[in-house]
Amino acid sequence: MGLGIDPSVAIMALIVAILVVPMGCQRPQVVNLGAVFTFDSVIGRAAKLALEAAVSDVNADTSVLKDTELRLLMKDSSCNVFHGSFGAFEVLEKEVVAMIGPLSSSVAHTLSDIAKGLQFPLVSFAATDPTLSALQFPFFLRTTPNDAHQMSALVDLISFHGWKEVISVYSDDELGRNGVSALDDELYKKRSRISYKVPLSVHSDDKSIANALNKSKSLGPRVYILHFGPDPSLRIFSIVQKLQMMTNEYVWLATDWLAVTLDSSVSDSSTLKRLEGVVGLRQHIPESVKMHQFTHKMKSNKSMNAYAFHAYDTLWMIAYGIEKMLNEGLSITFSYSEKLIQAQGAKLHLERVKIFNSGKLLLEKLLQVNFTGIAGQVQFGSGRNVIGCDYEIINVDRTGVHTVGFWSKHGGFSVVAPETRHTRNKSGFAFEEKLGNITWPGGGREKPRGWVIADAANPLKIVIPKRVSFVEFVTEENNSSHRIKGLCIDIFTEALKFVPYSVPYVFESFGDGRSSPNYNQMIQMVADGVYDAAVGDIAIVPTRSKLVDFSQPYASTGLVVVIPANYDNATWIFLRPFTIGLWCVVIASFFCIAIVIWILEHRINEDFRGPPRRQLITMILFSFSTLFKRNQEDTISNLARLVMIVWLFLLMVLTASYTANLTSILTVQQLPSAITGIDSLRASEVPVGYQSGTFTLEYLTYSLGMARSRLVPLESTDEYERALELGPTNFGGVAAIVD
């Protein structure tokens, strides 16, 4: 039976299906890919060859982009924002689906904005500026780690050797400034810092560079961090050598620019001599079949470096991303921008530039790519940063460039390659964090200290109170030596031993030596810049904290009320813990327990039998000796045992109460007045003593509201004793002392 379908409708549906399916799956014959970077540079020369080789390999590989030719259109940016932008628009006229480059971070910022507007992925293999974030530039990707990653490795190297302060020397551009900013952040995490920065313009002559470095010589730190773009001339080291800054007291650490420079050329003996002792980072390229095949193909070219490997992998990554998009039936289409068409009157020919409609889709596919390239694993993680990049620690001596160790983010330093270390870790091997022998500037193997006593640094002027009382804390001896001594000085000198650099200082006493100085005045002089710091038994109070910063306290502070003690040394003081009535009850209890135990035991226990005199002595000794020792007589009756348990519990309570009361009587001072604390002292009108020169006067007058006329300044413990003996009724006497 028929379904009643119109034959003409069925034919039309079949025609539409035949036409639509091939069109949705049709692959383009040619896909254009752009590349804008500096050709005539250390990285650019190697990257150009690597990209050309990658295009050839992709087009020859039938497993990727089959029946589709990948065409690479390259333009030279000349490391210039204007030329880079102009070259980018030239390439964009050819309807490119993505763009590779640039090398320069400054050019990358501009091209990232263009990529955002025209919606095409911009993939860089060499722009390492950490500020090129995915949030600000959503179409920007990079297949190399940013400078924050290598700064983390560099800071770990600094921390590994125990250095705390460094001097950074860097190029005064986006690459240098932002890289050093990342270095500063990483150092802060390790409680270290950059003590001095030396920005150098790319147009600086040798004289200006020498002058800038000369200024740093007068400072204490001797650990220098060099962060530039690759420089074939290595000019900075020639100047450093002329300034005699390659001696054994200096440390020179370089980011991966030095390794790229050295890997891209053949170093002669004069270059190695100039660089002797320099330590740097090099991106670690794991050994693999792909890597060996590529290097064998490029063996005639001596300029290959890590960034060339990343360039090769970058093109393959884009090819895989395009393949993913085409396999899912997604088309590559472009459309004109109305705003660019409106700019036609400016004769910039921007109307030729189109928006890539599938740019976001291709970007998503690129972020999903995961493959092993010649430089290692290519995969993106959080923040669109490439996952994992290890570094080699290289060291230059007169014989060549040597790898003295490896660094990985989670494994730290090791003399074993990260991939080998990872394999052995799975087998249960444990590795100690260490590096190989390093040759330092001057040719020695002993690690430099990393700092010297600064020539230009004036010693810190540290003020100490010249006390005349309680000199155990701090004082100055009144003799020809004028030696500063005391507990506070000992703590200060011990603390300085933990500082990994020299701190020149000189002590200056404050006070006339006849009376203890006013600490508030001394603190004010530190706040006014008369002194750099103060050391002493200085209490931390809010009013002082508003003027100066304090270190961590090394002793707890507080106020106590000191009053005269009256000890009772009577002969019968041991009877005072209990009242007469309680003593009678206790004695009666002993006899009662003796009688009860005798009644319960004498009929069944032979120990409680015998003549009456013996029984009386036994029952009394049984009861009283329980307090001191175990009884010789055993109880047999269960009732007697129950009575003994209760009696022993009562004895324990009585003994504890007696001991506590007797201790209190023998140790607690008996107050001759009604003063029991600061509140009762505040409510009374009696004279009160305080230690002269301390914050106690301010606290008693302003915080507690005591009249200044009631307060008596005291200098020493002898004056404390004399004033308390005189009492509040005599002139110069006090009822209590607040200290």
C-alpha positions in Angstrom: 0.0 0.0 0.0 1.5 3.4 -0.9 2.4 6.2 1.5 1.1 9.0 -0.7 4.5 10.8 -1.1 4.6 13.2 -4.1 7.3 11.9 -6.5 8.4 15.4 -7.3 9.1 16.2 -3.7 11.2 13.0 -3.2 13.3 13.9 -6.3 14.0 17.4 -5.0 15.1 16.1 -1.6 17.5 13.7 -3.3 19.0 16.4 -5.5 19.5 18.7 -2.4 21.2 15.8 -0.5 23.5 15.1 -3.4 24.5 18.8 -3.7 24.8 19.7 -0.1 26.9 16.8 1.2 29.8 17.2 -1.2 29.9 21.0 -0.7 30.0 20.7 3.1 32.9 18.2 3.0 34.8 19.8 0.1 38.4 20.5 1.0 40.2 23.6 -0.4 43.0 22.9 -2.8 45.3 25.6 -1.2 45.4 27.0 2.3 47.4 30.2 2.8 49.5 30.6 6.0 51.3 33.9 6.8 54.6 34.5 8.6 55.9 37.9 9.7 59.2 38.1 11.5 62.7 39.5 11.3 64.6 37.5 8.7 68.1 39.0 9.4 68.5 38.0 13.0 69.9 35.2 15.0 66.5 33.5 15.5 65.0 34.7 12.2 67.7 33.1 10.0 67.3 29.7 11.6 63.5 30.0 11.8 63.1 30.8 8.1 64.9 27.6 7.2 62.9 25.6 9.7 59.6 27.0 8.4 60.5 26.2 4.8 61.4 22.7 5.8 58.2 22.3 7.8 56.0 23.4 4.8 57.8 20.9 2.6 57.4 18.1 5.1 53.7 18.9 5.6 52.9 18.9 1.9 54.8 15.7 1.4 53.0 13.9 4.2 49.8 12.3 3.0 48.5 11.8 6.6 47.8 15.5 7.1 46.1 18.0 4.8 45.7 15.4 2.0 44.7 16.9 -1.3 45.3 20.4 0.2 48.5 22.4 -0.3 49.7 24.5 2.5 51.2 27.7 1.2 53.5 29.8 3.4 53.7 33.6 2.7 56.5 35.2 4.6 57.3 38.9 5.2 60.2 40.6 6.9 59.2 42.8 9.9 62.8 44.1 10.3 62.2 44.1 14.1 60.0 47.2 13.6 56.4 47.8 14.5 55.7 49.8 11.4 57.3 47.3 9.0 55.7 44.4 10.9 52.2 45.9 10.7 52.7 46.8 7.0 53.9 43.2 6.2 51.0 41.7 8.2 48.5 43.6 6.1 50.2 42.5 2.9 50.0 38.9 4.0 46.4 39.3 5.1 45.3 40.4 1.6 46.0 36.8 0.5 43.3 35.4 2.9 45.6 33.6 5.3 44.0 31.4 8.0 46.7 32.0 10.6 49.9 33.9 11.0 53.2 32.8 12.5 55.4 35.3 14.3 56.7 37.8 15.2 59.9 37.5 17.2 59.8 40.9 18.8 57.5 41.4 21.8 56.8 45.0 20.7 55.6 43.9 17.3 53.7 41.0 18.8 51.6 43.5 20.8 50.5 45.3 17.7 49.9 42.2 15.6 47.9 40.7 18.4 45.5 43.6 18.2 45.2 43.1 14.5 44.6 39.4 15.0 41.9 40.2 17.5 40.2 42.6 15.0 40.4 40.3 12.0 39.8 37.1 14.0 42.8 35.0 12.9 45.1 33.0 15.2 48.5 34.6 15.7 51.1 32.0 16.8 54.5 33.0 17.9 57.5 30.7 18.5 59.8 33.4 20.0 57.8 36.3 21.6 58.4 35.6 25.3 57.0 38.8 26.8 54.9 37.6 29.9 52.4 40.5 29.4 51.1 38.9 26.2 48.2 37.3 28.0 45.3 35.4 26.6 42.8 37.7 28.4 44.1 40.8 26.6 44.9 39.1 23.3 42.4 36.2 22.8 43.8 35.2 19.3 47.5 35.1 20.4 49.2 31.8 21.0 52.8 30.8 21.5 54.6 27.5 21.3 57.5 28.6 23.5 57.4 29.3 27.3 57.1 32.9 28.3 59.9 34.7 30.3 58.1 34.1 33.6 58.9 30.4 33.2 62.6 30.9 32.6 62.8 33.5 35.4 61.4 30.9 37.7 64.3 28.6 36.7 66.8 31.4 37.1 65.5 32.3 40.6 65.7 28.7 41.6 69.4 28.7 40.5 70.0 31.9 42.6 68.3 30.3 45.6 70.2 27.0 45.1 73.4 28.9 45.6 72.1 31.0 48.5 72.3 34.4 47.0 69.7 37.0 48.1 70.4 40.2 46.1 71.1 40.6 42.4 71.7 43.3 39.9 69.7 43.1 36.7 71.1 44.3 33.3 68.6 44.3 30.5 67.5 45.8 27.3 65.3 48.8 27.7 62.3 47.5 25.7 59.2 45.4 26.3 61.3 42.2 26.3 63.7 43.4 28.9 61.4 45.4 31.1 58.7 42.9 31.3 61.1 40.0 31.7 62.9 41.7 34.6 59.5 42.5 36.2 58.8 38.7 36.1 62.2 38.1 37.6 61.4 40.6 40.5 58.1 38.7 41.2 59.8 35.3 41.3 62.6 36.7 43.6 60.0 38.1 45.9 58.6 34.6 46.4 62.0 33.4 47.6 62.5 36.5 49.8 65.2 37.9 47.6 65.3 41.0 45.5 66.8 43.1 42.7 68.9 45.7 44.5 69.8 47.6 41.4 68.6 47.8 37.8 70.7 48.7 34.7 68.5 49.3 31.7 70.5 49.6 28.5 69.1 51.0 25.2 69.7 49.0 22.1 71.3 52.2 20.7 73.7 52.7 23.7 77.4 53.0 22.8 80.2 51.3 24.7 80.9 54.3 26.8 77.4 54.7 28.2 77.2 51.0 28.9 80.5 51.1 30.7 79.3 54.1 32.8 76.1 52.3 33.8 78.0 49.2 34.8 80.6 51.2 36.7 77.9 52.7 38.9 76.9 49.2 40.0 80.4 48.3 41.0 80.2 50.5 44.0 77.3 48.5 45.4 77.4 45.3 47.5 75.8 42.6 45.3 78.0 40.8 42.8 75.4 38.6 41.2 74.4 40.0 37.7 71.5 38.9 35.7 71.7 39.5 31.9 68.4 39.6 29.9 68.6 40.7 26.3 67.7 39.5 22.8 70.3 37.4 21.0 73.5 39.4 20.3 76.1 37.8 18.0 78.7 40.4 19.0 78.4 39.6 22.7 79.3 43.3 23.2 78.3 43.4 26.9 81.0 40.8 27.8 83.7 42.8 26.1 82.8 45.8 28.1 82.5 43.8 31.3 86.0 42.4 30.7 87.5 45.8 30.2 85.9 46.9 33.5 87.6 44.0 35.2 84.3 42.6 36.3 85.0 39.0 35.3 87.0 38.2 38.4 86.3 35.6 41.0 84.1 37.8 43.2 81.5 38.2 40.4 78.7 36.0 39.2 77.2 36.4 35.7 73.9 34.6 35.0 72.3 34.9 31.5 68.8 34.0 30.3 68.5 31.8 27.2 69.5 34.5 24.8 73.2 33.6 25.4 72.6 29.9 24.6 70.7 30.9 21.4 73.6 33.1 20.4 76.2 30.5 21.1 74.2 27.7 19.4 73.8 29.8 16.3 77.5 30.3 15.6 80.9 28.6 16.1 82.7 30.0 19.2 86.4 30.7 18.8 89.0 30.7 21.7 88.7 34.5 22.2 85.0 34.3 22.6 85.3 31.4 25.1 87.9 33.3 27.0 85.7 36.4 27.2 82.8 34.3 28.5 84.7 32.1 31.0 82.6 31.5 34.1 79.3 32.7 32.7 76.3 30.5 33.6 73.1 30.5 31.5 69.9 28.7 30.6 69.2 26.8 27.4 65.8 25.3 26.5 66.1 21.5 26.7 65.3 19.7 23.5 64.7 16.0 24.4 66.6 13.4 22.3 64.3 11.8 19.7 64.2 10.3 16.3 62.4 13.3 14.9 65.0 15.7 16.3 67.9 13.7 14.9 66.3 13.5 11.5 65.7 17.3 11.4 69.2 18.2 12.6 70.7 15.7 10.0 68.7 17.5 7.3 69.9 20.9 8.5 73.5 19.8 9.2 74.8 22.1 6.5 73.4 25.1 8.4 75.2 26.0 11.6 72.6 28.5 12.9 70.0 26.1 14.3 68.8 26.8 17.8 65.8 26.0 20.1 63.6 28.6 18.6 64.1 27.1 15.1 62.8 23.8 16.5 59.8 25.6 18.0 59.2 27.3 14.6 59.1 23.9 12.9 56.7 22.5 15.4 54.5 25.6 15.2 53.8 25.1 11.5 53.0 21.4 12.1 50.7 22.4 14.9 48.7 24.8 12.6 48.6 22.0 10.0 47.1 19.6 12.5 44.6 22.3 13.6 43.5 22.9 10.0 43.2 19.2 9.5 40.9 18.8 12.5 38.7 21.6 11.3 38.4 20.2 7.8 37.7 16.7 9.0 34.7 18.0 11.0 33.3 19.4 7.8 34.0 23.1 8.8 34.6 25.4 5.9 37.2 28.1 5.5 35.5 31.4 4.6 36.3 35.1 4.7 34.1 38.2 4.7 34.7 41.9 4.2 34.6 44.3 7.1 32.3 47.3 6.7 34.7 49.5 8.8 37.7 48.6 6.5 35.6 49.3 3.4 34.7 52.7 4.8 38.5 53.4 5.2 38.9 53.0 1.4 39.0 56.8 1.0 42.2 56.9 2.9 43.9 55.1 0.0 45.3 52.4 2.4 43.6 49.6 0.4 42.3 48.1 3.6 39.2 47.0 1.7 41.2 44.1 0.5 41.7 42.7 4.0 39.0 40.3 5.1 37.8 38.8 8.4 38.4 35.1 8.8 35.0 33.8 9.7 36.3 30.5 10.9 39.1 32.0 13.1 37.5 31.2 16.4 36.9 27.6 15.3 40.5 27.2 14.1 41.7 28.7 17.4 39.8 26.1 19.3 41.3 23.3 17.2 44.8 24.6 17.8 44.2 24.6 21.5 43.2 21.0 21.3 46.3 19.9 19.4 48.5 17.5 21.2 51.5 15.9 19.5 55.2 15.2 20.0 57.3 17.5 17.9 61.0 17.8 17.4 61.2 20.2 20.4 59.1 18.0 22.6 55.4 17.7 23.5 53.2 20.4 22.0 50.1 20.9 24.1 48.5 23.9 25.7 47.5 24.2 29.3 45.9 26.9 31.5 46.4 30.5 30.3 47.1 29.1 26.8 50.7 28.5 27.7 52.5 25.5 26.3 52.8 22.7 28.8 56.2 21.9 30.1 59.5 23.2 29.2 62.7 22.2 30.9 66.0 24.0 30.9 69.7 23.0 30.7 72.1 24.8 32.9 75.1 25.7 30.7 78.5 26.9 31.8 81.2 28.4 29.6 84.9 27.8 30.1 87.9 28.1 27.9 87.3 24.7 26.3 83.7 25.2 25.3 80.1 25.3 26.5 79.1 22.5 28.9 75.8 21.4 30.3 76.2 21.1 34.1 72.7 20.1 34.9 69.0 20.3 34.1 66.0 22.1 35.7 62.4 21.2 35.6 59.4 23.0 37.2 58.5 20.2 39.6 61.8 18.3 39.9 64.3 21.1 40.5 67.9 20.6 39.6 69.5 17.4 38.5 72.5 16.1 36.5 70.1 13.6 34.8 68.0 14.7 31.8 64.3 15.3 32.8 62.9 12.6 30.5 65.4 10.0 32.0 64.6 11.2 35.5 60.9 10.9 34.9 61.3 7.3 33.7 63.5 6.4 36.7 61.1 8.1 39.1 58.4 5.7 38.0 60.8 2.8 38.9 61.2 4.2 42.5 64.5 6.0 42.0 65.1 9.1 44.2 67.2 12.0 43.0 69.1 14.5 45.0 68.9 18.1 43.8 72.4 19.0 42.6 74.4 20.3 39.7 77.8 19.4 38.2 81.0 21.3 38.7 80.8 24.9 37.6 83.6 27.1 36.4 83.1 30.6 37.8 84.6 33.9 36.5 88.3 33.9 37.1 88.5 30.2 36.3 87.9 28.9 39.8 85.5 26.1 40.9 84.7 27.6 44.4 81.3 29.3 44.5 81.6 33.1 44.7 80.1 34.7 47.8 77.9 36.9 45.7 78.4 40.2 47.6 81.1 42.4 49.0 81.1 45.3 51.4 79.8 48.2 49.4 82.3 51.0 48.7 79.7 53.7 48.4 77.5 52.5 51.3 77.6 54.7 54.4 77.5 52.6 57.6 74.1 52.5 59.3 73.9 54.8 62.3 72.2 52.8 65.0 71.3 54.5 68.2 71.2 52.7 71.6 69.9 54.0 74.9 72.7 54.7 77.4 71.0 53.3 80.4 72.2 53.8 84.0 69.8 51.1 85.3 69.0 47.6 84.1 72.2 47.7 82.2 71.9 44.0 81.4 69.7 45.0 78.4 71.9 47.6 76.8 74.4 50.3 77.8 77.7 51.9 77.0 80.6 51.4 79.4 81.8 54.6 81.0 85.5 54.0 80.3 88.0 54.6 77.6 86.7 51.7 75.5 83.1 53.0 75.4 82.0 49.5 74.6 78.4 48.8 73.7 77.1 45.7 75.4 74.0 44.0 76.7 71.3 41.4 75.8 69.8 43.5 73.0 73.3 43.9 71.4 73.9 40.2 71.5 70.6 39.5 69.8 71.3 42.1 67.1 74.7 40.7 66.3 73.4 37.1 66.2 70.6 38.2 63.8 73.1 39.8 61.4 74.8 36.4 61.0 71.7 35.2 59.1 71.9 38.1 56.6 73.8 36.8 53.5 75.5 40.1 52.8 77.5 42.7 54.7 75.7 45.3 56.8 78.2 48.0 57.9 77.0 49.9 61.0 78.1 52.0 63.8 76.5 52.4 67.3 75.8 55.8 68.8 74.6 56.1 72.4 71.7 58.4 73.4 71.7 59.8 76.9 73.9 61.7 79.3 75.0 58.7 81.4 73.5 60.2 84.6 69.9 59.1 84.0 68.2 56.8 81.6 67.2 58.5 78.4 63.7 59.1 77.2 62.8 56.4 74.7 60.1 58.4 72.9 62.7 61.1 72.1 65.1 58.5 70.8 62.3 57.0 68.6 61.5 60.4 67.3 65.1 61.0 66.2 64.9 57.7 64.2 61.7 58.9 62.5 63.4 62.3 61.7 66.3 60.5 60.0 68.9 61.5 62.5 69.6 57.8 63.0 68.9 54.9 60.7 67.7 52.5 63.4 67.6 51.8 67.1 68.5 48.8 69.1 67.4 48.3 72.7 64.7 47.2 75.1 62.1 49.3 73.3 58.5 48.5 73.9 56.2 48.3 70.8 53.3 50.7 71.5 50.8 52.3 69.1 52.3 55.8 69.3 55.7 54.5 68.4 54.5 52.3 65.6 53.0 55.3 63.9 56.5 56.8 63.6 58.8 53.8 62.9 58.7 50.1 61.9 59.6 47.5 64.4 61.3 44.1 63.9 59.7 40.9 65.3 59.7 41.1 69.1 62.2 38.8 70.8 60.6 39.1 74.2 57.1 39.6 75.5 56.3 42.9 77.1 53.7 44.0 79.7 53.1 46.0 82.8 53.1 44.6 86.4 52.3 46.2 89.7 55.1 45.9 92.3 54.2 46.2 96.0 56.0 45.5 99.3 55.9 41.8 100.4 55.2 40.8 104.0 56.3 37.2 104.7 54.9 35.5 107.8 57.7 33.3 109.3 55.8 32.0 112.4 56.9 28.7 113.8 53.4 27.2 113.7 52.7 28.4 110.1 52.3 24.7 109.0 49.0 24.6 110.9 47.5 27.6 109.1 46.3 25.9 106.0 43.3 24.4 108.0 41.1 26.1 110.6 40.9 24.7 114.1 37.6 23.3 113.5 38.8 21.5 110.4 41.8 20.1 112.2 39.5 18.7 114.9 37.3 17.1 112.3 40.4 15.6 110.6 41.7 14.1 113.9 38.3 12.8 114.8 38.0 11.2 111.4 41.2 9.3 111.9 39.8 7.8 115.2 36.4 7.1 113.6 38.0 5.3 110.7 40.1 3.3 113.2 37.1 2.3 115.2 35.0 1.4 112.2 37.8 -0.8 110.7 38.4 -2.5 114.0 34.7 -3.3 114.4 34.5 -4.7 110.8 37.8 -6.7 111.0 38.6 -7.9 114.5 36.2 -10.9 114.4 37.6 -12.3 111.1 41.1 -10.8 110.8 43.8 -12.1 113.1 45.8 -8.8 112.6 43.2 -7.0 114.7 43.1 -9.5 117.6 45.1 -9.9 120.7 45.4 -8.1 124.0 43.4 -4.9 124.2 46.5 -2.7 124.3 47.8 -4.3 121.0 44.4 -3.9 119.4 44.3 -0.2 120.3 47.7 0.4 118.9 47.0 -1.5 115.7 43.7 0.3 115.0 45.2 3.7 115.6 48.4 3.0 113.5 46.3 1.5 110.8 44.3 4.7 110.4 47.1 7.3 110.8 49.8 5.4 108.8 47.4 5.3 105.8 48.5 8.9 105.1 52.1 8.0 104.7 52.5 4.3 103.7 50.8 1.0 102.8 49.5 -0.7 105.9 51.0 -4.0 107.0 47.6 -5.3 108.0 45.3 -6.4 105.2 41.5 -5.9 105.3 39.4 -8.9 104.7 35.9 -7.6 105.0 34.3 -6.1 101.8 32.7 -3.4 103.9 36.1 -2.5 105.4 37.6 -2.3 102.0 34.8 0.0 100.9 35.4 2.2 103.9 39.1 2.3 103.1 38.4 3.4 99.5 36.3 6.3 100.7 38.9 7.2 103.4 41.8 7.2 100.9 39.8 9.5 98.6 39.2 11.9 101.4 42.9 11.8 102.4 43.8 12.6 98.8 41.5 15.6 98.8 42.8 16.8 102.3 46.4 16.4 101.2 46.0 18.3 98.0 44.1 21.1 99.8 46.7 21.3 102.5 49.6 21.5 100.1 47.9 24.2 98.0 47.0 26.4 101.0 50.5 26.0 102.6 52.2 26.9 99.3 50.0 30.0 99.0 50.8 31.1 102.5 54.6 30.6 102.1 54.9 32.2 98.6 52.1 34.8 98.1 53.1 38.3 99.3 50.8 39.6 102.0 49.6 43.0 100.9 50.0 45.7 103.6 47.5 47.9 101.8 44.2 47.5 99.8 46.1 47.6 96.5 45.3 44.4 94.6 46.0 45.5 91.0 46.0 48.3 88.5 42.3 49.1 89.0 42.6 49.6 92.8 45.8 51.6 92.3 44.0 53.8 89.8 41.1 54.4 92.2 43.4 55.3 95.1 45.3 58.6 95.6 48.6 57.0 96.8 51.9 57.9 95.1 53.0 55.5 92.3 56.5 54.8 91.1 57.5 54.1 87.5 60.8 53.4 85.6 62.2 56.7 84.3 62.4 57.1 80.5 59.9 54.4 79.5 56.5 54.5 78.0 54.9 53.8 81.5 54.6 57.5 82.3 52.6 58.1 79.1 50.4 55.0 79.7 49.6 56.0 83.3 48.8 59.6 82.5 47.0 59.3 79.1 45.5 55.8 79.2 44.7 55.5 82.9 44.2 59.2 83.7 46.5 59.3 86.7 47.6 62.8 87.9 51.3 63.4 87.1 51.8 64.7 90.6 51.2 61.2 92.0 53.9 59.6 89.8 57.4 59.3 91.1 60.3 58.5 88.5 62.7 55.8 89.7 66.0 54.9 88.1 67.2 51.6 89.5 66.3 48.6 91.6 67.9 50.3 94.6 65.5 53.2 94.3 62.7 50.7 93.9 63.5 49.2 97.2 64.1 52.5 99.0 60.8 54.0 97.8 58.8 50.9 98.8 60.4 50.8 102.2 59.5 54.5 102.8 55.9 53.9 101.9 53.2 56.2 100.7 53.2 58.4 103.9 56.9 59.5 103.6 58.4 61.9 101.1 59.9 60.0 98.2 58.0 56.8 99.1 55.4 55.0 97.0 52.7 52.5 97.7 53.4 50.6 94.5 55.5 50.6 91.3 54.2 50.1 87.8 57.0 48.5 85.6 
